[in-house]
Amino acid sequence: MPPPRFITPLLLCAVLMLCPAIAQAAQTRAELAAARTLLEQRLAGAPGRVEIELRAPQATLPECLEPEAFIPGNPNLIGQLTIGVRCVSPIGATTTRYLRATLRRFAPYWVADRDIDAGDLLSMGDLEQREGDLSRLPGRLVTDPAQLIGQQTVRRINRGTALLEGMTRAPSVIQRNERVEVRAEGNGFTILTEGIALEDAALEQRLRVRLASGSVVDVTASGASSATLSR
């Protein structure tokens, strides 16, 4: 019969010291899991591939029962952000603690495939697709080429430049200094007159036109070289 084994005081002390650490680690895993689940739900359907990195608080905190994660405010879900976790303590008190998260979203984006002059209309041949971490790229990056095709550039874009919102606009249907037909409609009547456009305008965009009388009126571009009097 094997001799009885005894736990030495030193071993017992070591076990007792490890128990809180083991419990804290299990608790932290539950909080991180709740935060990760929330982020995965919020990011479902986002274009590209998403990587989530979560960092637990360094301090030793009370036990967290029934962790419920939430995102304070309404931040853009990319880069650095804070995740809150509501906890119920063993005595029934509700507390909140916070985790740090880093979200990296890898998705395709578009750059100019050539030097593009201001006023050019974009086609698919002007674009080159690349992929990168959107959190490390400029904001307002265009990821859908449909937002670019047929649009008119507002400034020169050098080859290799990432295309951002605001670099293009809808093509002009009226050019500055162009003669424009202006239509005014009322109850049972229509008046047609002409004037000179004082600025460029895309379809449905407002602009100013100087009429033959010299007065300047606000109109809305309704088509090529035509506009309606704004009310």
Buried (B, 14 or more C-beta within 10 A) or exposed (E): EEEEEEEEEEEEEEEEEEEEEEEBEEBBEBBBEBBBEBBEEEBEEBEBEBEBEBEBEEEEBBBBEEBBBEBEEEEEBBBEBEBBBBBBEEEEEEEEBEBBBBBBBBBBBBBBBBEBEEEBEBEEEBBBEEEBBBBEBEEEBBBEBEBBBEBBBEEEBEEEBBBBEEBBEBBBBBEEEBEBBBBBEEEEEEEEBEBBBBBBBBBEBEBBBBBEEEEEBEBBBBEEBBBBBEE
